[in-house]
């Protein structure tokens, strides 16, 4: 295999796995935001039930 092919393969693999990592990082960030927002709304609903 020529050097150019190896370099192109490395660039492609790094780009593929890097993009996958970025997508997973964004998904994790959004899931944490959604779960904390859900916890807050559940806590508000419980506190309103206790008031009634």
C-alpha positions in Angstrom: 0.0 0.0 0.0 1.4 3.4 -0.9 2.0 6.1 1.6 -0.7 8.3 0.1 -3.3 5.6 0.6 -2.3 5.1 4.2 -2.5 8.8 4.9 -5.9 9.0 3.2 -7.1 6.0 5.2 -6.0 7.5 8.5 -7.6 10.9 7.7 -10.9 9.1 6.8 -10.9 6.9 9.9 -10.1 9.9 12.2 -12.8 11.9 10.5 -15.3 9.1 10.9 -14.6 8.3 14.5 -14.2 12.0 15.4 -17.6 12.7 13.9 -19.1 9.8 15.8 -17.6 11.1 19.0 -18.9 14.6 18.5 -22.4 13.2 17.8 -22.3 11.1 21.0 -21.1 14.1 23.0 -23.9 16.3 21.8 -26.5 13.5 22.4 -25.2 13.0 26.0 -25.3 16.8 26.6 -28.9 17.0 25.4 -30.0 13.9 27.4 -28.6 15.5 30.6 -30.5 18.7 29.9 -33.7 16.8 29.2 -33.4 14.6 32.3 -32.7 17.5 34.6 -35.6 19.4 33.1 -37.9 16.4 33.7 -36.7 16.1 37.3 -37.5 19.8 37.9 -41.0 19.5 36.5 -41.6 16.3 38.5 -40.4 18.1 41.7 -42.7 21.1 41.0 -45.7 18.7 40.4 -45.0 16.9 43.8 -44.7 20.2 45.6 -48.0 21.4 44.2 -49.6 18.2 45.3 -48.4 18.7 48.8 -49.8 22.2 48.9 -53.3 21.0 47.9 
